[in-house]
Amino acid sequence: MVSILMSYVLKRTNYYYFEHIYVSKLDNIHYP
């Protein structure tokens, strides 16, 4: 049960992390 919860949290964290990088790259393109 704990491992399932941990994997869920890690997946959510990775999603937000990569989303943030993606948005930052878009901002750099539009606002250099």
C-alpha positions in Angstrom: 0.0 0.0 0.0 2.8 2.4 0.9 4.7 1.7 -2.3 1.6 2.4 -4.4 1.1 5.7 -2.7 4.7 6.6 -3.1 4.7 5.8 -6.8 1.5 7.9 -7.2 3.2 10.9 -5.5 6.3 10.5 -7.6 4.3 10.4 -10.8 2.4 13.5 -9.8 5.6 15.3 -8.9 7.2 14.3 -12.2 4.2 15.6 -14.1 4.2 19.0 -12.4 8.0 19.2 -12.8 8.0 18.5 -16.5 5.0 20.7 -17.0 6.9 23.6 -15.3 9.9 23.1 -17.6 7.6 23.0 -20.7 5.9 26.2 -19.7 9.2 27.9 -18.9 10.5 27.0 -22.4 7.3 28.5 -24.0 7.8 31.7 -21.9 11.4 31.9 -23.1 10.3 31.6 -26.7 7.6 34.3 -26.4 9.4 36.6 -24.1 13.2 36.3 -24.7 
